[in-house]
Amino acid sequence: MFVVQAELRRRVRHRLAAEAVFTWRSVEGGWLHGEGVTRDLSAGGAFLFSLTCPPVGAAIQLDVLLFPLEGGTRSLRLKTEATVIRVEHASDDGNEGFAVVLEGLNLGEGWNDLGIRQRNRQ
């Protein structure tokens, strides 16, 4: 017997290791902070490697720094609100992190906000 896996994502995720910081509210109402590195990213979602994982269902503020490509001089900052949909605890390879659905995208370059908003249609 063999199992066929179907891809359920509607958007292509791009492998991208970018620095990320995120915040969310605790059950008590205080702000919590974490940081990590993206594994992949799309217009609709992302997966982040992090030792600090918000709980499933948490609404987070996510900030991802996109460094310039070789020869480039400008970096971009992606800011978004997202909802945690899956948490993966440390596996045999030592990786742990979480998946999010993005609520919208805002790109900024220095003081110039490009203000790209896109509603998630997954």
A tleap script that builds the chain and sets N, CA, C and O, in Angstrom:
source leaprc.protein.ff14SB
mol = sequence {
  NMET PHE VAL VAL GLN ALA GLU LEU ARG ARG
  ARG VAL ARG HIE ARG LEU ALA ALA GLU ALA
  VAL PHE THR TRP ARG SER VAL GLU GLY GLY
  TRP LEU HIE GLY GLU GLY VAL THR ARG ASP
  LEU SER ALA GLY GLY ALA PHE LEU PHE SER
  LEU THR CYS PRO PRO VAL GLY ALA ALA ILE
  GLN LEU ASP VAL LEU LEU PHE PRO LEU GLU
  GLY GLY THR ARG SER LEU ARG LEU LYS THR
  GLU ALA THR VAL ILE ARG VAL GLU HIE ALA
  SER ASP ASP GLY ASN GLU GLY PHE ALA VAL
  VAL LEU GLU GLY LEU ASN LEU GLY GLU GLY
  TRP ASN ASP LEU GLY ILE ARG GLN ARG ASN
  ARG CGLN
}
set mol.1.N position { 0.833 -1.171 0.000 }
set mol.1.CA position { 0.000 0.000 0.000 }
set mol.1.C position { 0.889 1.248 0.000 }
set mol.1.O position { 1.908 1.283 0.689 }
set mol.2.N position { 0.509 2.262 -0.763 }
set mol.2.CA position { 1.255 3.510 -0.782 }
set mol.2.C position { 0.303 4.664 -0.511 }
set mol.2.O position { -0.900 4.577 -0.758 }
set mol.3.N position { 0.872 5.745 0.002 }
set mol.3.CA position { 0.084 6.926 0.363 }
set mol.3.C position { 0.466 8.047 -0.587 }
set mol.3.O position { 1.650 8.295 -0.814 }
set mol.4.N position { -0.509 8.712 -1.132 }
set mol.4.CA position { -0.277 9.853 -2.002 }
set mol.4.C position { -0.538 11.110 -1.191 }
set mol.4.O position { -1.621 11.277 -0.631 }
set mol.5.N position { 0.452 11.998 -1.126 }
set mol.5.CA position { 0.278 13.256 -0.414 }
set mol.5.C position { -0.137 14.335 -1.396 }
set mol.5.O position { 0.440 14.465 -2.475 }
set mol.6.N position { -1.131 15.097 -1.018 }
set mol.6.CA position { -1.591 16.194 -1.862 }
set mol.6.C position { -1.131 17.509 -1.254 }
set mol.6.O position { -1.189 17.690 -0.038 }
set mol.7.N position { -0.685 18.405 -2.077 }
set mol.7.CA position { -0.295 19.741 -1.639 }
set mol.7.C position { -1.547 20.562 -1.438 }
set mol.7.O position { -2.325 20.751 -2.373 }
set mol.8.N position { -1.752 21.056 -0.218 }
set mol.8.CA position { -2.960 21.807 0.102 }
set mol.8.C position { -2.770 23.324 0.006 }
set mol.8.O position { -3.746 24.073 0.026 }
set mol.9.N position { -1.542 23.768 -0.096 }
set mol.9.CA position { -1.295 25.208 -0.172 }
set mol.9.C position { -1.732 25.749 -1.522 }
set mol.9.O position { -1.591 25.091 -2.553 }
set mol.10.N position { -2.269 26.970 -1.489 }
set mol.10.CA position { -2.696 27.613 -2.737 }
set mol.10.C position { -1.641 28.549 -3.286 }
set mol.10.O position { -1.746 29.017 -4.420 }
set mol.11.N position { -0.631 28.820 -2.492 }
set mol.11.CA position { 0.438 29.719 -2.924 }
set mol.11.C position { 1.774 28.997 -2.834 }
set mol.11.O position { 1.956 28.114 -1.996 }
set mol.12.N position { 2.692 29.370 -3.689 }
set mol.12.CA position { 4.018 28.776 -3.680 }
set mol.12.C position { 4.820 29.395 -2.544 }
set mol.12.O position { 4.876 30.617 -2.401 }
set mol.13.N position { 5.433 28.545 -1.744 }
set mol.13.CA position { 6.317 29.029 -0.686 }
set mol.13.C position { 7.741 29.017 -1.208 }
set mol.13.O position { 8.166 28.073 -1.874 }
set mol.14.N position { 8.469 30.076 -0.898 }
set mol.14.CA position { 9.849 30.223 -1.344 }
set mol.14.C position { 10.785 29.986 -0.174 }
set mol.14.O position { 10.608 30.565 0.898 }
set mol.15.N position { 11.782 29.137 -0.379 }
set mol.15.CA position { 12.791 28.897 0.653 }
set mol.15.C position { 13.542 30.200 0.862 }
set mol.15.O position { 14.079 30.779 -0.083 }
set mol.16.N position { 13.576 30.656 2.110 }
set mol.16.CA position { 14.208 31.938 2.400 }
set mol.16.C position { 14.600 31.974 3.865 }
set mol.16.O position { 13.742 31.875 4.742 }
set mol.17.N position { 15.890 32.114 4.134 }
set mol.17.CA position { 16.380 32.243 5.502 }
set mol.17.C position { 16.577 33.730 5.786 }
set mol.17.O position { 17.577 34.321 5.379 }
set mol.18.N position { 15.616 34.325 6.485 }
set mol.18.CA position { 15.673 35.750 6.819 }
set mol.18.C position { 15.421 35.922 8.314 }
set mol.18.O position { 14.631 35.186 8.906 }
set mol.19.N position { 16.095 36.893 8.917 }
set mol.19.CA position { 15.909 37.158 10.334 }
set mol.19.C position { 14.501 37.673 10.592 }
set mol.19.O position { 13.963 38.460 9.813 }
set mol.20.N position { 13.909 37.219 11.700 }
set mol.20.CA position { 12.551 37.627 12.032 }
set mol.20.C position { 12.430 37.872 13.539 }
set mol.20.O position { 13.072 37.196 14.344 }
set mol.21.N position { 11.602 38.843 13.901 }
set mol.21.CA position { 11.233 39.077 15.291 }
set mol.21.C position { 9.717 39.112 15.359 }
set mol.21.O position { 9.056 39.488 14.391 }
set mol.22.N position { 9.168 38.724 16.494 }
set mol.22.CA position { 7.712 38.682 16.613 }
set mol.22.C position { 7.302 38.924 18.063 }
set mol.22.O position { 8.059 38.661 18.997 }
set mol.23.N position { 6.077 39.434 18.220 }
set mol.23.CA position { 5.515 39.680 19.542 }
set mol.23.C position { 4.085 39.167 19.574 }
set mol.23.O position { 3.419 39.080 18.543 }
set mol.24.N position { 3.621 38.829 20.773 }
set mol.24.CA position { 2.232 38.409 20.968 }
set mol.24.C position { 1.874 38.636 22.422 }
set mol.24.O position { 2.750 38.792 23.272 }
set mol.25.N position { 0.582 38.655 22.701 }
set mol.25.CA position { 0.104 38.854 24.073 }
set mol.25.C position { -0.034 37.512 24.787 }
set mol.25.O position { -0.532 36.534 24.230 }
set mol.26.N position { 0.422 37.500 26.032 }
set mol.26.CA position { 0.264 36.307 26.856 }
set mol.26.C position { -1.172 36.217 27.354 }
set mol.26.O position { -1.956 37.149 27.174 }
set mol.27.N position { -1.514 35.105 27.975 }
set mol.27.CA position { -2.847 34.917 28.544 }
set mol.27.C position { -3.118 35.989 29.594 }
set mol.27.O position { -4.256 36.432 29.747 }
set mol.28.N position { -2.075 36.411 30.323 }
set mol.28.CA position { -2.216 37.437 31.354 }
set mol.28.C position { -2.312 38.838 30.774 }
set mol.28.O position { -2.616 39.782 31.503 }
set mol.29.N position { -2.059 38.998 29.471 }
set mol.29.CA position { -2.174 40.299 28.817 }
set mol.29.C position { -0.865 41.023 28.583 }
set mol.29.O position { -0.856 42.085 27.960 }
set mol.30.N position { 0.253 40.472 29.069 }
set mol.30.CA position { 1.556 41.097 28.836 }
set mol.30.C position { 2.094 40.761 27.459 }
set mol.30.O position { 1.664 39.790 26.836 }
set mol.31.N position { 3.044 41.574 26.980 }
set mol.31.CA position { 3.652 41.331 25.672 }
set mol.31.C position { 4.834 40.384 25.802 }
set mol.31.O position { 5.678 40.546 26.683 }
set mol.32.N position { 4.889 39.389 24.915 }
set mol.32.CA position { 5.999 38.449 24.842 }
set mol.32.C position { 6.736 38.664 23.529 }
set mol.32.O position { 6.149 39.122 22.549 }
set mol.33.N position { 8.012 38.336 23.511 }
set mol.33.CA position { 8.871 38.619 22.362 }
set mol.33.C position { 9.665 37.367 21.991 }
set mol.33.O position { 10.102 36.616 22.862 }
set mol.34.N position { 9.843 37.157 20.699 }
set mol.34.CA position { 10.673 36.055 20.222 }
set mol.34.C position { 11.392 36.452 18.952 }
set mol.34.O position { 11.071 37.461 18.324 }
set mol.35.N position { 12.363 35.650 18.588 }
set mol.35.CA position { 13.085 35.878 17.334 }
set mol.35.C position { 13.454 34.554 16.719 }
set mol.35.O position { 13.528 33.533 17.403 }
set mol.36.N position { 13.685 34.575 15.423 }
set mol.36.CA position { 14.017 33.351 14.722 }
set mol.36.C position { 14.446 33.631 13.302 }
set mol.36.O position { 14.824 34.750 12.956 }
set mol.37.N position { 14.383 32.590 12.482 }
set mol.37.CA position { 14.777 32.669 11.072 }
set mol.37.C position { 13.692 31.990 10.256 }
set mol.37.O position { 13.220 30.912 10.617 }
set mol.38.N position { 13.295 32.619 9.155 }
set mol.38.CA position { 12.284 31.996 8.306 }
set mol.38.C position { 12.878 30.774 7.602 }
set mol.38.O position { 14.054 30.759 7.237 }
set mol.39.N position { 12.051 29.771 7.425 }
set mol.39.CA position { 12.417 28.607 6.606 }
set mol.39.C position { 11.885 28.807 5.201 }
set mol.39.O position { 12.572 28.546 4.214 }
set mol.40.N position { 10.625 29.285 5.129 }
set mol.40.CA position { 10.003 29.590 3.848 }
set mol.40.C position { 8.950 30.669 4.060 }
set mol.40.O position { 8.514 30.938 5.179 }
set mol.41.N position { 8.558 31.278 2.941 }
set mol.41.CA position { 7.677 32.438 2.997 }
set mol.41.C position { 6.870 32.511 1.710 }
set mol.41.O position { 7.386 32.246 0.624 }
set mol.42.N position { 5.590 32.876 1.845 }
set mol.42.CA position { 4.749 33.141 0.679 }
set mol.42.C position { 3.876 34.336 1.001 }
set mol.42.O position { 3.950 34.884 2.101 }
set mol.43.N position { 3.058 34.740 0.060 }
set mol.43.CA position { 2.139 35.851 0.300 }
set mol.43.C position { 1.053 35.469 1.302 }
set mol.43.O position { 0.367 36.344 1.831 }
set mol.44.N position { 0.889 34.175 1.568 }
set mol.44.CA position { -0.168 33.729 2.464 }
set mol.44.C position { 0.287 33.117 3.769 }
set mol.44.O position { -0.522 32.948 4.681 }
set mol.45.N position { 1.572 32.778 3.884 }
set mol.45.CA position { 2.023 32.131 5.106 }
set mol.45.C position { 3.526 32.029 5.187 }
set mol.45.O position { 4.247 32.409 4.265 }
set mol.46.N position { 3.988 31.502 6.322 }
set mol.46.CA position { 5.419 31.349 6.539 }
set mol.46.C position { 5.654 30.291 7.595 }
set mol.46.O position { 4.757 29.946 8.365 }
set mol.47.N position { 6.894 29.773 7.620 }
set mol.47.CA position { 7.334 28.906 8.705 }
set mol.47.C position { 8.598 29.526 9.262 }
set mol.47.O position { 9.495 29.907 8.510 }
set mol.48.N position { 8.671 29.628 10.596 }
set mol.48.CA position { 9.833 30.207 11.264 }
set mol.48.C position { 10.474 29.194 12.186 }
set mol.48.O position { 9.786 28.518 12.951 }
set mol.49.N position { 11.808 29.086 12.115 }
set mol.49.CA position { 12.559 28.325 13.096 }
set mol.49.C position { 12.765 29.239 14.293 }
set mol.49.O position { 13.239 30.365 14.140 }
set mol.50.N position { 12.415 28.767 15.479 }
set mol.50.CA position { 12.583 29.569 16.677 }
set mol.50.C position { 12.526 28.676 17.905 }
set mol.50.O position { 11.798 27.684 17.931 }
set mol.51.N position { 13.304 29.040 18.930 }
set mol.51.CA position { 13.236 28.332 20.197 }
set mol.51.C position { 12.070 28.843 21.037 }
set mol.51.O position { 11.663 28.203 22.007 }
set mol.52.N position { 11.541 30.000 20.655 }
set mol.52.CA position { 10.386 30.588 21.331 }
set mol.52.C position { 9.200 30.482 20.390 }
set mol.52.O position { 9.189 31.119 19.336 }
set mol.53.N position { 8.204 29.691 20.750 }
set mol.53.CA position { 7.052 29.481 19.874 }
set mol.53.C position { 5.767 29.939 20.554 }
set mol.53.O position { 5.432 29.447 21.632 }
set mol.54.N position { 5.044 30.874 19.942 }
set mol.54.CA position { 3.732 31.250 20.466 }
set mol.54.C position { 2.783 30.061 20.335 }
set mol.54.O position { 3.015 29.179 19.508 }
set mol.55.N position { 1.727 30.023 21.130 }
set mol.55.CA position { 0.791 28.900 21.039 }
set mol.55.C position { -0.057 28.951 19.770 }
set mol.55.O position { -0.234 30.013 19.173 }
set mol.56.N position { -0.574 27.807 19.371 }
set mol.56.CA position { -1.486 27.740 18.226 }
set mol.56.C position { -2.674 28.659 18.511 }
set mol.56.O position { -3.230 28.656 19.609 }
set mol.57.N position { -3.048 29.441 17.504 }
set mol.57.CA position { -4.158 30.373 17.632 }
set mol.57.C position { -3.738 31.772 18.040 }
set mol.57.O position { -4.543 32.701 17.980 }
set mol.58.N position { -2.477 31.940 18.458 }
set mol.58.CA position { -2.003 33.260 18.884 }
set mol.58.C position { -1.909 34.209 17.691 }
set mol.58.O position { -1.458 33.823 16.613 }
set mol.59.N position { -2.335 35.443 17.895 }
set mol.59.CA position { -2.154 36.504 16.902 }
set mol.59.C position { -0.812 37.158 17.186 }
set mol.59.O position { -0.564 37.610 18.304 }
set mol.60.N position { 0.054 37.210 16.182 }
set mol.60.CA position { 1.388 37.787 16.383 }
set mol.60.C position { 1.616 38.959 15.443 }
set mol.60.O position { 0.988 39.066 14.389 }
set mol.61.N position { 2.524 39.832 15.844 }
set mol.61.CA position { 3.069 40.883 14.990 }
set mol.61.C position { 4.415 40.351 14.519 }
set mol.61.O position { 5.269 40.023 15.343 }
set mol.62.N position { 4.617 40.262 13.214 }
set mol.62.CA position { 5.820 39.653 12.650 }
set mol.62.C position { 6.577 40.676 11.821 }
set mol.62.O position { 5.993 41.386 11.002 }
set mol.63.N position { 7.880 40.745 12.042 }
set mol.63.CA position { 8.768 41.663 11.339 }
set mol.63.C position { 9.902 40.828 10.742 }
set mol.63.O position { 10.650 40.192 11.485 }
set mol.64.N position { 10.042 40.818 9.408 }
set mol.64.CA position { 11.074 40.034 8.723 }
set mol.64.C position { 11.980 40.993 7.967 }
set mol.64.O position { 11.503 41.841 7.213 }
set mol.65.N position { 13.294 40.858 8.169 }
set mol.65.CA position { 14.261 41.712 7.485 }
set mol.65.C position { 14.798 40.994 6.263 }
set mol.65.O position { 15.393 39.923 6.379 }
set mol.66.N position { 14.591 41.578 5.097 }
set mol.66.CA position { 15.059 41.011 3.829 }
set mol.66.C position { 16.292 41.794 3.386 }
set mol.66.O position { 16.185 42.926 2.914 }
set mol.67.N position { 17.459 41.179 3.546 }
set mol.67.CA position { 18.707 41.846 3.184 }
set mol.67.C position { 18.837 41.958 1.676 }
set mol.67.O position { 18.245 41.162 0.946 }
set mol.68.N position { 19.610 42.944 1.189 }
set mol.68.CA position { 19.757 43.109 -0.261 }
set mol.68.C position { 20.504 41.938 -0.887 }
set mol.68.O position { 21.333 41.292 -0.246 }
set mol.69.N position { 20.192 41.684 -2.150 }
set mol.69.CA position { 20.924 40.671 -2.897 }
set mol.69.C position { 22.331 41.172 -3.161 }
set mol.69.O position { 22.624 42.355 -2.982 }
set mol.70.N position { 23.202 40.265 -3.587 }
set mol.70.CA position { 24.594 40.637 -3.850 }
set mol.70.C position { 24.659 41.843 -4.782 }
set mol.70.O position { 24.022 41.861 -5.836 }
set mol.71.N position { 25.421 42.833 -4.391 }
set mol.71.CA position { 25.557 44.046 -5.188 }
set mol.71.C position { 24.493 45.083 -4.875 }
set mol.71.O position { 24.613 46.233 -5.299 }
set mol.72.N position { 23.459 44.704 -4.143 }
set mol.72.CA position { 22.402 45.643 -3.778 }
set mol.72.C position { 22.785 46.444 -2.545 }
set mol.72.O position { 23.693 46.069 -1.802 }
set mol.73.N position { 22.091 47.540 -2.340 }
set mol.73.CA position { 22.402 48.392 -1.193 }
set mol.73.C position { 21.217 48.594 -0.259 }
set mol.73.O position { 21.392 49.100 0.850 }
set mol.74.N position { 20.027 48.214 -0.678 }
set mol.74.CA position { 18.843 48.467 0.128 }
set mol.74.C position { 18.252 47.163 0.653 }
set mol.74.O position { 18.195 46.152 -0.047 }
set mol.75.N position { 17.818 47.223 1.902 }
set mol.75.CA position { 17.117 46.072 2.462 }
set mol.75.C position { 15.646 46.431 2.616 }
set mol.75.O position { 15.285 47.607 2.658 }
set mol.76.N position { 14.813 45.420 2.700 }
set mol.76.CA position { 13.375 45.609 2.896 }
set mol.76.C position { 12.969 45.033 4.240 }
set mol.76.O position { 13.584 44.092 4.741 }
set mol.77.N position { 11.942 45.604 4.806 }
set mol.77.CA position { 11.371 45.095 6.040 }
set mol.77.C position { 9.925 44.720 5.771 }
set mol.77.O position { 9.132 45.559 5.343 }
set mol.78.N position { 9.581 43.474 6.018 }
set mol.78.CA position { 8.211 42.998 5.849 }
set mol.78.C position { 7.561 43.000 7.229 }
set mol.78.O position { 8.053 42.349 8.151 }
set mol.79.N position { 6.463 43.725 7.371 }
set mol.79.CA position { 5.716 43.760 8.626 }
set mol.79.C position { 4.326 43.203 8.354 }
set mol.79.O position { 3.704 43.528 7.343 }
set mol.80.N position { 3.842 42.361 9.266 }
set mol.80.CA position { 2.532 41.759 9.075 }
set mol.80.C position { 1.956 41.302 10.397 }
set mol.80.O position { 2.672 41.131 11.384 }
set mol.81.N position { 0.669 41.111 10.397 }
set mol.81.CA position { 0.007 40.403 11.481 }
set mol.81.C position { -0.213 38.989 10.966 }
set mol.81.O position { -0.443 38.781 9.774 }
set mol.82.N position { -0.141 38.022 11.869 }
set mol.82.CA position { -0.278 36.620 11.463 }
set mol.82.C position { -0.915 35.827 12.595 }
set mol.82.O position { -0.954 36.271 13.743 }
set mol.83.N position { -1.409 34.651 12.250 }
set mol.83.CA position { -1.991 33.741 13.230 }
set mol.83.C position { -1.222 32.422 13.201 }
set mol.83.O position { -1.011 31.845 12.134 }
set mol.84.N position { -0.810 31.953 14.361 }
set mol.84.CA position { -0.072 30.702 14.462 }
set mol.84.C position { -1.037 29.539 14.224 }
set mol.84.O position { -2.064 29.419 14.892 }
set mol.85.N position { -0.685 28.682 13.253 }
set mol.85.CA position { -1.572 27.556 12.937 }
set mol.85.C position { -0.960 26.196 13.289 }
set mol.85.O position { -1.673 25.195 13.356 }
set mol.86.N position { 0.369 26.156 13.516 }
set mol.86.CA position { 1.012 24.881 13.854 }
set mol.86.C position { 2.319 25.165 14.584 }
set mol.86.O position { 3.048 26.088 14.222 }
set mol.87.N position { 2.612 24.378 15.602 }
set mol.87.CA position { 3.886 24.462 16.319 }
set mol.87.C position { 4.560 23.104 16.221 }
set mol.87.O position { 3.945 22.075 16.499 }
set mol.88.N position { 5.833 23.107 15.823 }
set mol.88.CA position { 6.616 21.871 15.735 }
set mol.88.C position { 7.722 21.935 16.776 }
set mol.88.O position { 8.603 22.792 16.707 }
set mol.89.N position { 7.670 21.016 17.747 }
set mol.89.CA position { 8.687 20.973 18.786 }
set mol.89.C position { 9.907 20.233 18.277 }
set mol.89.O position { 9.846 19.548 17.256 }
set mol.90.N position { 11.017 20.372 18.990 }
set mol.90.CA position { 12.304 19.831 18.549 }
set mol.90.C position { 12.179 18.403 18.042 }
set mol.90.O position { 11.645 17.526 18.721 }
set mol.91.N position { 12.686 18.189 16.828 }
set mol.91.CA position { 12.686 16.867 16.212 }
set mol.91.C position { 14.090 16.272 16.304 }
set mol.91.O position { 14.962 16.842 16.960 }
set mol.92.N position { 14.310 15.148 15.661 }
set mol.92.CA position { 15.620 14.490 15.693 }
set mol.92.C position { 16.731 15.398 15.171 }
set mol.92.O position { 17.871 15.306 15.627 }
set mol.93.N position { 16.407 16.279 14.213 }
set mol.93.CA position { 17.427 17.170 13.667 }
set mol.93.C position { 17.579 18.447 14.496 }
set mol.93.O position { 18.369 19.321 14.141 }
set mol.94.N position { 16.827 18.563 15.602 }
set mol.94.CA position { 16.971 19.695 16.511 }
set mol.94.C position { 16.195 20.931 16.124 }
set mol.94.O position { 16.234 21.930 16.842 }
set mol.95.N position { 15.488 20.892 15.005 }
set mol.95.CA position { 14.745 22.063 14.561 }
set mol.95.C position { 13.383 22.142 15.246 }
set mol.95.O position { 12.698 21.134 15.415 }
set mol.96.N position { 13.012 23.340 15.630 }
set mol.96.CA position { 11.656 23.563 16.095 }
set mol.96.C position { 11.220 24.934 15.632 }
set mol.96.O position { 12.045 25.814 15.389 }
set mol.97.N position { 9.913 25.108 15.513 }
set mol.97.CA position { 9.407 26.379 15.033 }
set mol.97.C position { 7.906 26.328 14.887 }
set mol.97.O position { 7.233 25.483 15.478 }
set mol.98.N position { 7.382 27.261 14.078 }
set mol.98.CA position { 5.933 27.351 13.936 }
set mol.98.C position { 5.544 27.910 12.582 }
set mol.98.O position { 6.312 28.617 11.929 }
set mol.99.N position { 4.312 27.569 12.176 }
set mol.99.CA position { 3.757 28.031 10.903 }
set mol.99.C position { 2.699 29.081 11.189 }
set mol.99.O position { 1.979 29.003 12.185 }
set mol.100.N position { 2.614 30.068 10.299 }
set mol.100.CA position { 1.621 31.139 10.445 }
set mol.100.C position { 0.897 31.382 9.136 }
set mol.100.O position { 1.416 31.113 8.053 }
set mol.101.N position { -0.316 31.899 9.265 }
set mol.101.CA position { -1.070 32.423 8.132 }
set mol.101.C position { -0.968 33.937 8.236 }
set mol.101.O position { -1.280 34.513 9.278 }
set mol.102.N position { -0.534 34.580 7.163 }
set mol.102.CA position { -0.363 36.035 7.158 }
set mol.102.C position { -1.699 36.724 6.923 }
set mol.102.O position { -2.496 36.288 6.092 }
set mol.103.N position { -1.935 37.795 7.657 }
set mol.103.CA position { -3.178 38.556 7.522 }
set mol.103.C position { -3.040 39.684 6.504 }
set mol.103.O position { -4.048 40.190 6.012 }
set mol.104.N position { -1.854 40.074 6.191 }
set mol.104.CA position { -1.609 41.150 5.234 }
set mol.104.C position { -0.119 41.403 5.174 }
set mol.104.O position { 0.621 40.896 6.017 }
set mol.105.N position { 0.335 42.160 4.219 }
set mol.105.CA position { 1.758 42.456 4.076 }
set mol.105.C position { 1.981 43.954 3.982 }
set mol.105.O position { 1.257 44.655 3.275 }
set mol.106.N position { 2.985 44.439 4.696 }
set mol.106.CA position { 3.443 45.813 4.560 }
set mol.106.C position { 4.941 45.753 4.337 }
set mol.106.O position { 5.669 45.203 5.164 }
set mol.107.N position { 5.410 46.310 3.233 }
set mol.107.CA position { 6.832 46.360 2.955 }
set mol.107.C position { 7.327 47.770 3.210 }
set mol.107.O position { 6.671 48.745 2.844 }
set mol.108.N position { 8.486 47.873 3.841 }
set mol.108.CA position { 9.075 49.174 4.092 }
set mol.108.C position { 10.538 49.167 3.723 }
set mol.108.O position { 11.210 48.140 3.819 }
set mol.109.N position { 11.031 50.320 3.300 }
set mol.109.CA position { 12.441 50.486 2.956 }
set mol.109.C position { 12.898 51.761 3.644 }
set mol.109.O position { 12.570 52.866 3.211 }
set mol.110.N position { 13.659 51.596 4.723 }
set mol.110.CA position { 14.054 52.772 5.480 }
set mol.110.C position { 12.817 53.492 5.975 }
set mol.110.O position { 11.996 52.894 6.670 }
set mol.111.N position { 12.664 54.766 5.633 }
set mol.111.CA position { 11.502 55.548 6.039 }
set mol.111.C position { 10.385 55.480 5.017 }
set mol.111.O position { 9.295 56.002 5.255 }
set mol.112.N position { 10.642 54.839 3.869 }
set mol.112.CA position { 9.667 54.794 2.788 }
set mol.112.C position { 8.799 53.547 2.898 }
set mol.112.O position { 9.232 52.462 2.507 }
set mol.113.N position { 7.595 53.678 3.417 }
set mol.113.CA position { 6.690 52.534 3.505 }
set mol.113.C position { 6.001 52.331 2.169 }
set mol.113.O position { 5.355 53.241 1.650 }
set mol.114.N position { 6.140 51.142 1.617 }
set mol.114.CA position { 5.518 50.844 0.340 }
set mol.114.C position { 4.056 50.473 0.521 }
set mol.114.O position { 3.291 50.500 -0.443 }
set mol.115.N position { 3.652 50.128 1.735 }
set mol.115.CA position { 2.250 49.906 2.086 }
set mol.115.C position { 1.501 48.927 1.207 }
set mol.115.O position { 0.396 49.225 0.754 }
set mol.116.N position { 2.075 47.777 0.960 }
set mol.116.CA position { 1.386 46.770 0.163 }
set mol.116.C position { 0.513 45.958 1.110 }
set mol.116.O position { 1.033 45.243 1.967 }
set mol.117.N position { -0.783 46.056 0.970 }
set mol.117.CA position { -1.725 45.288 1.785 }
set mol.117.C position { -2.370 44.238 0.900 }
set mol.117.O position { -2.767 44.517 -0.231 }
set mol.118.N position { -2.467 43.066 1.414 }
set mol.118.CA position { -3.067 41.988 0.636 }
set mol.118.C position { -3.801 41.081 1.603 }
set mol.118.O position { -3.197 40.544 2.531 }
set mol.119.N position { -5.069 40.909 1.401 }
set mol.119.CA position { -5.857 40.015 2.255 }
set mol.119.C position { -5.589 38.572 1.847 }
set mol.119.O position { -5.519 38.247 0.661 }
set mol.120.N position { -5.443 37.728 2.835 }
set mol.120.CA position { -5.164 36.318 2.609 }
set mol.120.C position { -6.424 35.632 2.065 }
set mol.120.O position { -7.503 35.785 2.638 }
set mol.121.N position { -6.298 34.890 0.983 }
set mol.121.CA position { -7.442 34.203 0.372 }
set mol.121.C position { -7.193 32.697 0.327 }
set mol.121.O position { -7.485 32.058 -0.684 }
set mol.122.N position { -6.666 32.127 1.390 }
set mol.122.CA position { -6.407 30.678 1.408 }
set mol.122.C position { -7.642 29.908 1.711 }
set mol.122.O position { -7.606 28.679 1.766 }
savepdb mol mol.pdb
quit
